[in-house]
Amino acid sequence: QVQLVESGGGLVQPGGSLTLSCVVSGSMFRYYMSWYRQAPGKQRELVAGITNGGGSTSYADFAKGRFTISRENAKNTVSLQMSSLKPEDTAVYYCKARNTWSGNDYWGQGTQVTVSS
């Protein structure tokens, strides 16, 4: 069973920065990795994605220029660097792995990010 564990969430003031991490069990070379988020009363939405080898990234419009997704396959880790945070960024952030061989998806338990003054 593939396990994903997020960490790094917390409380930050508007304009601040935070970095989230996701550790994946087993080798990551077969996984396309993504970050999603879900705010209270809203649907879960895609934040960013990164290809298996880390050569290509994609971002939601709200994340462009503020968030950076990266991966270190040797450490089985995917990160999301967030800056210039806004109150509307408040959400539970989830890490997702897609096995590009099988098409199966795996989700982490989520980590809470709260942006408030």
BASE-229049 format. One record per atom (N, C-alpha, C, CB): atom name; residue number from 1; x, y, z. Coordinates in Angstrom, 1 decimal, always signed. Glycine has a CB too. Layout:
REM residues N
  at    i    east   north      up
  CA  NUM       X       Y       Z
...
END
This chain:
REM residues 117
  at    i    east   north      up
   N    1    +0.8    -1.2    +0.0
  CA    1    +0.0    +0.0    +0.0
   C    1    +0.9    +1.2    +0.0
  CB    1    -0.9    +0.0    +1.2
   N    2    +0.6    +2.2    -0.9
  CA    2    +1.4    +3.4    -1.0
   C    2    +0.9    +4.4    +0.0
  CB    2    +1.3    +4.0    -2.4
   N    3    +1.8    +4.9    +0.8
  CA    3    +1.5    +5.9    +1.8
   C    3    +2.1    +7.2    +1.5
  CB    3    +1.9    +5.4    +3.2
   N    4    +1.4    +8.3    +1.7
  CA    4    +1.9    +9.7    +1.5
   C    4    +1.6   +10.4    +2.8
  CB    4    +1.2   +10.4    +0.3
   N    5    +2.6   +11.1    +3.3
  CA    5    +2.5   +11.9    +4.6
   C    5    +2.9   +13.3    +4.4
  CB    5    +3.3   +11.2    +5.7
   N    6    +2.0   +14.2    +4.5
  CA    6    +2.3   +15.6    +4.4
   C    6    +2.7   +16.2    +5.7
  CB    6    +1.0   +16.4    +3.8
   N    7    +3.5   +17.3    +5.7
  CA    7    +3.9   +18.0    +6.8
   C    7    +4.2   +19.5    +6.5
  CB    7    +5.1   +17.3    +7.5
   N    8    +4.3   +20.3    +7.4
  CA    8    +4.7   +21.7    +7.2
   C    8    +3.6   +22.7    +7.3
  CB    8    +5.3   +21.8    +5.9
   N    9    +2.4   +22.3    +7.5
  CA    9    +1.3   +23.2    +7.6
   C    9    +1.3   +24.0    +8.9
  CB    9    +0.0   +22.5    +7.5
   N   10    +0.6   +25.0    +9.0
  CA   10    +0.5   +25.8   +10.2
   C   10    -0.2   +27.1   +10.0
  CB   10    +1.9   +26.0   +10.8
   N   11    +0.0   +28.0   +11.0
  CA   11    -0.6   +29.4   +10.9
   C   11    +0.5   +30.4   +10.4
  CB   11    -1.1   +29.8   +12.3
   N   12    +0.1   +31.2    +9.5
  CA   12    +1.0   +32.2    +8.9
   C   12    +0.2   +33.5    +8.7
  CB   12    +1.7   +31.7    +7.7
   N   13    +0.9   +34.6    +8.8
  CA   13    +0.2   +35.9    +8.5
   C   13    +0.2   +36.1    +7.0
  CB   13    +0.9   +37.0    +9.2
   N   14    -0.8   +36.9    +6.6
  CA   14    -0.9   +37.3    +5.2
   C   14    +0.5   +37.9    +4.7
  CB   14    -2.0   +38.3    +4.9
   N   15    +0.9   +37.5    +3.5
  CA   15    +2.2   +37.9    +3.0
   C   15    +3.3   +37.0    +3.4
  CB   15    +2.5   +39.3    +3.5
   N   16    +3.1   +36.1    +4.3
  CA   16    +4.1   +35.2    +4.8
   C   16    +4.4   +34.0    +3.8
  CB   16    +3.8   +34.7    +6.1
   N   17    +5.3   +33.2    +4.3
  CA   17    +5.7   +32.0    +3.5
   C   17    +5.6   +30.7    +4.3
  CB   17    +7.1   +32.2    +2.9
   N   18    +5.5   +29.6    +3.6
  CA   18    +5.4   +28.3    +4.2
   C   18    +5.8   +27.3    +3.2
  CB   18    +3.9   +28.1    +4.7
   N   19    +6.4   +26.2    +3.6
  CA   19    +6.8   +25.1    +2.7
   C   19    +6.2   +23.8    +3.2
  CB   19    +8.3   +25.0    +2.6
   N   20    +5.5   +23.2    +2.4
  CA   20    +4.9   +21.9    +2.7
   C   20    +5.7   +20.8    +2.1
  CB   20    +3.5   +21.8    +2.2
   N   21    +5.8   +19.6    +2.8
  CA   21    +6.5   +18.5    +2.3
   C   21    +5.6   +17.2    +2.3
  CB   21    +7.7   +18.2    +3.1
   N   22    +5.9   +16.3    +1.4
  CA   22    +5.1   +15.1    +1.2
   C   22    +6.2   +14.0    +1.0
  CB   22    +4.1   +15.1    +0.1
   N   23    +6.1   +13.0    +1.9
  CA   23    +7.0   +11.8    +1.8
   C   23    +6.2   +10.6    +1.3
  CB   23    +7.7   +11.5    +3.2
   N   24    +6.7   +10.0    +0.3
  CA   24    +6.0    +8.9    -0.3
   C   24    +6.8    +7.6    +0.0
  CB   24    +5.9    +9.1    -1.8
   N   25    +6.0    +6.5    +0.3
  CA   25    +6.6    +5.2    +0.5
   C   25    +7.0    +4.6    -0.8
  CB   25    +5.7    +4.3    +1.3
   N   26    +8.2    +4.0    -0.9
  CA   26    +8.7    +3.4    -2.1
   C   26    +9.2    +4.4    -3.1
  CB   26    +7.6    +2.6    -2.7
   N   27    +9.7    +3.8    -4.2
  CA   27   +10.3    +4.7    -5.2
   C   27    +9.3    +5.5    -5.9
  CB   27   +11.0    +3.8    -6.3
   N   28    +9.7    +6.8    -6.2
  CA   28    +8.7    +7.8    -6.8
   C   28    +8.8    +7.9    -8.3
  CB   28    +9.0    +9.1    -6.2
   N   29    +9.7    +7.2    -8.9
  CA   29   +10.0    +7.4   -10.4
   C   29    +8.8    +7.2   -11.2
  CB   29   +11.1    +6.6   -10.8
   N   30    +7.8    +6.4   -10.8
  CA   30    +6.7    +6.0   -11.6
   C   30    +5.5    +7.0   -11.3
  CB   30    +6.2    +4.6   -11.3
   N   31    +5.7    +8.0   -10.4
  CA   31    +4.6    +8.8   -10.0
   C   31    +4.6   +10.2   -10.6
  CB   31    +4.5    +8.9    -8.5
   N   32    +3.5   +10.6   -11.1
  CA   32    +3.2   +12.1   -11.3
   C   32    +2.7   +12.6   -10.0
  CB   32    +2.3   +12.3   -12.5
   N   33    +3.3   +13.7    -9.5
  CA   33    +2.9   +14.2    -8.2
   C   33    +2.2   +15.5    -8.3
  CB   33    +4.2   +14.3    -7.3
   N   34    +1.2   +15.7    -7.4
  CA   34    +0.4   +16.9    -7.4
   C   34    +0.1   +17.3    -6.0
  CB   34    -0.9   +16.6    -8.2
   N   35    -0.2   +18.6    -5.8
  CA   35    -0.7   +19.2    -4.6
   C   35    -2.1   +19.7    -4.9
  CB   35    +0.2   +20.3    -4.0
   N   36    -3.1   +19.4    -4.0
  CA   36    -4.4   +19.9    -4.1
   C   36    -4.7   +20.6    -2.8
  CB   36    -5.4   +18.7    -4.3
   N   37    -5.8   +21.3    -2.8
  CA   37    -6.2   +22.0    -1.5
   C   37    -7.8   +22.0    -1.5
  CB   37    -5.6   +23.4    -1.4
   N   38    -8.3   +22.1    -0.3
  CA   38    -9.7   +22.1    -0.1
   C   38   -10.0   +23.1    +1.1
  CB   38   -10.3   +20.7    +0.2
   N   39   -10.7   +24.2    +0.8
  CA   39   -11.1   +25.2    +1.8
   C   39   -12.4   +24.8    +2.3
  CB   39   -11.1   +26.6    +1.2
   N   40   -12.8   +25.3    +3.5
  CA   40   -14.1   +24.9    +4.1
   C   40   -15.2   +25.3    +3.2
  CB   40   -14.3   +25.6    +5.5
   N   41   -16.1   +24.4    +2.9
  CA   41   -17.3   +24.7    +2.1
   C   41   -17.0   +24.7    +0.6
  CB   41   -17.9   +25.9    +2.5
   N   42   -15.8   +24.4    +0.2
  CA   42   -15.4   +24.4    -1.2
   C   42   -15.0   +23.1    -1.7
  CB   42   -14.4   +25.5    -1.4
   N   43   -14.9   +23.0    -3.0
  CA   43   -14.5   +21.7    -3.6
   C   43   -12.9   +21.7    -3.6
  CB   43   -15.0   +21.6    -5.1
   N   44   -12.4   +20.4    -3.6
  CA   44   -11.0   +20.3    -3.7
   C   44   -10.5   +20.7    -5.1
  CB   44   -10.6   +18.8    -3.4
   N   45    -9.4   +21.4    -5.1
  CA   45    -8.9   +22.0    -6.3
   C   45    -7.4   +21.7    -6.5
  CB   45    -9.2   +23.5    -6.4
   N   46    -7.0   +21.6    -7.7
  CA   46    -5.6   +21.4    -8.0
   C   46    -4.8   +22.6    -7.8
  CB   46    -5.4   +20.9    -9.5
   N   47    -3.6   +22.5    -7.2
  CA   47    -2.7   +23.6    -6.9
   C   47    -1.5   +23.5    -7.9
  CB   47    -2.2   +23.5    -5.5
   N   48    -0.9   +22.4    -8.0
  CA   48    +0.3   +22.3    -8.8
   C   48    +0.6   +20.8    -9.1
  CB   48    +1.5   +22.9    -8.2
   N   49    +1.3   +20.5   -10.2
  CA   49    +1.7   +19.2   -10.5
   C   49    +3.1   +19.2   -11.1
  CB   49    +0.7   +18.6   -11.6
   N   50    +3.8   +18.0   -11.0
  CA   50    +5.1   +17.9   -11.5
   C   50    +5.3   +16.5   -12.0
  CB   50    +6.1   +18.1   -10.3
   N   51    +6.0   +16.4   -13.2
  CA   51    +6.2   +15.2   -13.9
   C   51    +7.1   +14.3   -13.1
  CB   51    +6.7   +15.4   -15.3
   N   52    +7.2   +13.0   -13.6
  CA   52    +7.9   +12.0   -12.8
   C   52    +9.3   +12.3   -12.5
  CB   52    +7.8   +10.7   -13.6
   N   53   +10.0   +12.9   -13.5
  CA   53   +11.4   +13.2   -13.3
   C   53   +11.6   +14.6   -12.8
  CB   53   +12.1   +13.0   -14.5
   N   54   +10.6   +15.4   -12.7
  CA   54   +10.7   +16.8   -12.2
   C   54   +11.0   +17.8   -13.3
  CB   54   +11.7   +16.9   -11.2
   N   55   +10.9   +17.4   -14.6
  CA   55   +11.3   +18.2   -15.7
   C   55   +10.2   +19.2   -16.1
  CB   55   +11.7   +17.4   -16.8
   N   56    +9.0   +19.0   -15.7
  CA   56    +7.9   +19.9   -16.1
   C   56    +6.9   +20.1   -15.0
  CB   56    +7.2   +19.3   -17.3
   N   57    +6.5   +21.3   -14.8
  CA   57    +5.5   +21.7   -13.7
   C   57    +4.3   +22.4   -14.3
  CB   57    +6.2   +22.5   -12.7
   N   58    +3.2   +22.3   -13.6
  CA   58    +2.0   +23.1   -13.9
   C   58    +1.4   +23.7   -12.7
  CB   58    +1.0   +22.2   -14.7
   N   59    +0.7   +24.8   -12.8
  CA   59    +0.2   +25.5   -11.7
   C   59    -1.2   +26.0   -12.0
  CB   59    +1.1   +26.6   -11.3
   N   60    -2.1   +26.0   -10.9
  CA   60    -3.3   +26.7   -11.0
   C   60    -3.0   +28.2   -11.1
  CB   60    -4.2   +26.4    -9.8
   N   61    -4.0   +29.0   -11.7
  CA   61    -3.8   +30.4   -11.9
   C   61    -3.4   +31.1   -10.6
  CB   61    -5.0   +31.0   -12.5
   N   62    -4.1   +30.7    -9.5
  CA   62    -3.9   +31.4    -8.2
   C   62    -2.5   +31.1    -7.7
  CB   62    -5.0   +31.0    -7.3
   N   63    -1.9   +30.1    -8.1
  CA   63    -0.6   +29.7    -7.6
   C   63    +0.6   +30.2    -8.4
  CB   63    -0.5   +28.2    -7.5
   N   64    +0.4   +30.6    -9.6
  CA   64    +1.5   +31.0   -10.5
   C   64    +2.2   +32.2    -9.9
  CB   64    +0.9   +31.3   -11.9
   N   65    +3.5   +32.2    -9.9
  CA   65    +4.3   +33.3    -9.4
   C   65    +4.4   +33.3    -7.9
  CB   65    +3.7   +34.5    -9.8
   N   66    +3.6   +32.5    -7.1
  CA   66    +3.7   +32.5    -5.7
   C   66    +4.1   +31.1    -5.1
  CB   66    +2.3   +32.9    -5.1
   N   67    +3.7   +30.0    -5.8
  CA   67    +4.0   +28.7    -5.3
   C   67    +5.0   +28.0    -6.3
  CB   67    +2.6   +27.9    -5.2
   N   68    +5.8   +27.1    -5.7
  CA   68    +6.7   +26.4    -6.5
   C   68    +6.7   +24.9    -6.0
  CB   68    +8.1   +26.9    -6.3
   N   69    +6.4   +24.0    -6.9
  CA   69    +6.4   +22.6    -6.6
   C   69    +7.8   +22.0    -7.1
  CB   69    +5.3   +21.8    -7.3
   N   70    +8.3   +21.1    -6.3
  CA   70    +9.6   +20.5    -6.6
   C   70    +9.6   +19.0    -6.1
  CB   70   +10.8   +21.3    -6.0
   N   71   +10.5   +18.2    -6.5
  CA   71   +10.6   +16.9    -6.1
   C   71   +12.1   +16.4    -6.0
  CB   71    +9.8   +15.9    -7.0
   N   72   +12.3   +15.6    -5.0
  CA   72   +13.6   +14.9    -4.8
   C   72   +13.3   +13.4    -4.8
  CB   72   +14.4   +15.4    -3.5
   N   73   +13.4   +12.8    -5.9
  CA   73   +13.0   +11.4    -6.0
   C   73   +13.9   +10.5    -5.1
  CB   73   +13.2   +10.9    -7.4
   N   74   +15.2   +10.9    -5.0
  CA   74   +16.1   +10.1    -4.1
   C   74   +15.6   +10.1    -2.7
  CB   74   +17.5   +10.6    -4.2
   N   75   +14.9   +11.1    -2.3
  CA   75   +14.4   +11.2    -0.9
   C   75   +12.9   +10.9    -0.8
  CB   75   +14.7   +12.6    -0.4
   N   76   +12.3   +10.5    -1.9
  CA   76   +10.9   +10.2    -2.0
   C   76   +10.1   +11.4    -1.4
  CB   76   +10.6    +9.0    -1.1
   N   77   +10.5   +12.6    -1.8
  CA   77    +9.8   +13.8    -1.3
   C   77    +9.4   +14.8    -2.3
  CB   77   +10.8   +14.5    -0.3
   N   78    +8.2   +15.3    -2.2
  CA   78    +7.7   +16.4    -3.0
   C   78    +7.4   +17.6    -2.1
  CB   78    +6.4   +16.0    -3.8
   N   79    +7.7   +18.8    -2.5
  CA   79    +7.6   +20.0    -1.7
   C   79    +6.7   +21.0    -2.4
  CB   79    +8.9   +20.6    -1.3
   N   80    +6.1   +21.8    -1.7
  CA   80    +5.3   +23.0    -2.2
   C   80    +5.8   +24.2    -1.4
  CB   80    +3.8   +22.8    -2.1
   N   81    +6.5   +25.1    -2.1
  CA   81    +6.9   +26.3    -1.4
   C   81    +5.9   +27.4    -1.8
  CB   81    +8.3   +26.8    -2.0
   N   82    +5.4   +28.0    -0.7
  CA   82    +4.3   +29.0    -0.9
   C   82    +4.8   +30.3    -0.3
  CB   82    +3.0   +28.6    -0.2
   N   83    +4.6   +31.4    -1.0
  CA   83    +5.0   +32.7    -0.6
   C   83    +3.8   +33.7    -0.9
  CB   83    +6.3   +33.2    -1.3
   N   84    +3.9   +34.9    -0.4
  CA   84    +2.9   +35.9    -0.5
   C   84    +1.5   +35.4    -0.2
  CB   84    +2.9   +36.5    -1.9
   N   85    +1.4   +34.7    +0.9
  CA   85    +0.2   +34.0    +1.2
   C   85    -0.9   +34.9    +1.5
  CB   85    +0.4   +33.0    +2.4
   N   86    -2.1   +34.5    +1.1
  CA   86    -3.3   +35.3    +1.3
   C   86    -4.3   +34.5    +2.1
  CB   86    -4.0   +35.7    -0.1
   N   87    -5.3   +35.2    +2.8
  CA   87    -6.3   +34.5    +3.6
   C   87    -7.0   +33.5    +2.8
  CB   87    -7.3   +35.5    +4.2
   N   88    -7.3   +33.7    +1.5
  CA   88    -8.0   +32.8    +0.6
   C   88    -7.2   +31.5    +0.4
  CB   88    -8.4   +33.4    -0.6
   N   89    -5.9   +31.5    +0.7
  CA   89    -5.1   +30.3    +0.6
   C   89    -5.3   +29.3    +1.8
  CB   89    -3.6   +30.6    +0.6
   N   90    -6.1   +29.7    +2.7
  CA   90    -6.4   +28.9    +3.9
   C   90    -7.2   +27.6    +3.4
  CB   90    -7.2   +29.6    +4.9
   N   91    -6.6   +26.5    +3.7
  CA   91    -7.2   +25.2    +3.3
   C   91    -6.4   +24.1    +3.8
  CB   91    -7.2   +25.2    +1.7
   N   92    -7.0   +22.9    +3.7
  CA   92    -6.2   +21.7    +3.9
   C   92    -5.5   +21.3    +2.6
  CB   92    -7.1   +20.5    +4.4
   N   93    -4.2   +21.1    +2.7
  CA   93    -3.5   +20.8    +1.5
   C   93    -3.1   +19.3    +1.4
  CB   93    -2.2   +21.7    +1.4
   N   94    -3.4   +18.7    +0.3
  CA   94    -3.2   +17.3    +0.1
   C   94    -2.2   +17.0    -1.0
  CB   94    -4.5   +16.6    -0.3
   N   95    -1.4   +16.0    -0.7
  CA   95    -0.5   +15.4    -1.7
   C   95    -1.1   +14.2    -2.4
  CB   95    +0.9   +15.0    -1.0
   N   96    -0.9   +14.2    -3.7
  CA   96    -1.4   +13.1    -4.5
   C   96    -0.3   +12.5    -5.4
  CB   96    -2.6   +13.5    -5.3
   N   97    -0.3   +11.2    -5.5
  CA   97    +0.6   +10.5    -6.4
   C   97    -0.2    +9.7    -7.4
  CB   97    +1.6    +9.5    -5.6
   N   98    +0.1    +9.8    -8.6
  CA   98    -0.5    +9.0    -9.7
   C   98    +0.6    +8.1   -10.2
  CB   98    -1.1    +9.9   -10.8
   N   99    +0.3    +6.8   -10.1
  CA   99    +1.1    +5.8   -10.7
   C   99    +0.9    +5.8   -12.2
  CB   99    +0.9    +4.4   -10.1
   N  100    +1.9    +6.3   -13.0
  CA  100    +1.7    +6.5   -14.4
   C  100    +1.7    +5.2   -15.2
  CB  100    +2.7    +7.5   -15.0
   N  101    +2.1    +4.1   -14.5
  CA  101    +2.0    +2.8   -15.2
   C  101    +0.6    +2.2   -15.0
  CB  101    +3.1    +1.9   -14.6
   N  102    +0.1    +2.3   -13.8
  CA  102    -1.2    +1.6   -13.5
   C  102    -2.4    +2.6   -13.6
  CB  102    -1.2    +1.0   -12.2
   N  103    -2.2    +3.9   -13.5
  CA  103    -3.2    +4.9   -13.4
   C  103    -3.8    +5.0   -12.0
  CB  103    -4.3    +4.5   -14.4
   N  104    -3.4    +4.3   -11.0
  CA  104    -3.9    +4.4    -9.7
   C  104    -3.5    +5.7    -9.0
  CB  104    -3.5    +3.2    -8.9
   N  105    -4.4    +6.3    -8.2
  CA  105    -4.1    +7.5    -7.4
   C  105    -4.0    +7.2    -6.0
  CB  105    -5.2    +8.5    -7.7
   N  106    -3.1    +7.9    -5.3
  CA  106    -3.0    +7.7    -3.8
   C  106    -2.9    +9.1    -3.2
  CB  106    -1.7    +6.9    -3.5
   N  107    -3.6    +9.3    -2.1
  CA  107    -3.7   +10.5    -1.4
   C  107    -3.1   +10.5    +0.0
  CB  107    -5.2   +10.9    -1.3
   N  108    -2.5   +11.7    +0.4
  CA  108    -2.1   +11.8    +1.8
   C  108    -3.3   +12.3    +2.7
  CB  108    -1.0   +12.9    +1.9
   N  109    -3.0   +12.4    +3.9
  CA  109    -4.0   +12.7    +4.9
   C  109    -4.3   +14.2    +5.0
  CB  109    -3.7   +12.2    +6.3
   N  110    -3.5   +15.0    +4.4
  CA  110    -3.7   +16.5    +4.4
   C  110    -3.0   +17.2    +5.5
  CB  110    -5.1   +16.8    +4.4
   N  111    -2.6   +18.4    +5.3
  CA  111    -2.0   +19.3    +6.3
   C  111    -2.7   +20.7    +6.3
  CB  111    -0.5   +19.4    +6.2
   N  112    -3.1   +21.2    +7.4
  CA  112    -3.8   +22.5    +7.5
   C  112    -2.9   +23.7    +7.3
  CB  112    -4.6   +22.5    +8.8
   N  113    -3.3   +24.6    +6.4
  CA  113    -2.6   +25.8    +6.3
   C  113    -3.6   +26.9    +6.6
  CB  113    -2.0   +26.0    +4.8
   N  114    -3.3   +27.8    +7.5
  CA  114    -4.2   +28.9    +7.9
   C  114    -3.5   +30.2    +7.7
  CB  114    -4.7   +28.7    +9.3
   N  115    -4.0   +31.1    +6.9
  CA  115    -3.4   +32.4    +6.7
   C  115    -4.4   +33.4    +7.3
  CB  115    -3.2   +32.7    +5.1
   N  116    -3.9   +34.0    +8.3
  CA  116    -4.8   +34.9    +9.1
   C  116    -4.0   +35.9    +9.9
  CB  116    -5.7   +34.2   +10.0
   N  117    -4.5   +37.1   +10.0
  CA  117    -3.9   +38.2   +10.8
   C  117    -4.6   +38.3   +12.1
  CB  117    -3.8   +39.5   +10.1
END
